[in-house]
Amino acid sequence: MNFPLESEPVAVKRCALAPPVADIPLLKSALWNEHVLRAGWRLAIYVFFFGVIAAAASLLSIALHLPQVSRTAFRALGRLVQQAVGRVAAVAAAAILGRLEGRPLGAYGLPAAEAFRAKFWHGIAWGIAMISAIILLISMPGGFSFGGLALHGAAAWDFAVVWAMVFLCVGFFEEFLFRGYSQFTLSSGLGFWPAASVLSAAFGALHLSNRGEDRVGALSVFVIGMFFCLTLRRTGNLWFAVGLHAAFDWGETFLFSVPNSGIVVYGHLLNSSFHGPVWLTGGTVGPEGSVMSFVVVAIAALIFSRVYPPREA
């Protein structure tokens, strides 16, 4: 099942969110279109369910004494629990809305039949290539040094695997939250690209809460978010974006051992360092705050547009 070019209203059968039979003109026009509850209200309900489920799951993880994320020690297991909580909440909220709308969960961008198939692995390759290209461009004028190894032997392999699991979870959570149900639903009210712009702006703004992030970094996240939306538009689902997102973050955080949206983690591969002006290195933000990030994402979008032509409506 492919993500539609524009989300269609539920019109095949009556669903729980269809307009009431009673004739209440003012209320109907404010809350419903001719088929279903308006997109903005459905998105608000989704956000509400997501918040409630995430809060409950977070409290449960604390009660079970699972590792938690600390502002002073950003460790892998705590991050894994945090992202797992978010993913569960995002998917569960969408499943509830799917039942109310009469849609299968796979309609919102992650069809099970496509799980971990070609699109996902293509995304993995693109993610590693993109972060490597950014680091290379920063390195050419002397802005990046690899340094020595911070991890050796079994410890290096252990952290490589754990951080891969973490960022796979990050890819699932963030892509589904911002470009799954939310994108599907908001597209039905605004159109695909206006919805993508609103949600990518929210995606960038959310990163401002990270220590070390700044407005340029948030703008970079917005631009990358729009590129993720392009991959959704052209491939028909989120599996490419999930792979790209996971691999990009893994390469940035573990492999090249640089800040990821202002966050430096415990258990990275290298003792790498930046040198030079912030416009080149990204400073405390990391490569996403570098002008080279904008260059690479623009080039990637051009290449991607040629490799993946527009789908027919």
Summary of the structure (lengths in Angstrom):
residues: 313
radius of gyration: 20.5
end to end distance: 13.7
largest distance: 72.2
contacts: 1050
relative contact order: 0.15
helix: 66%
strand: 3%
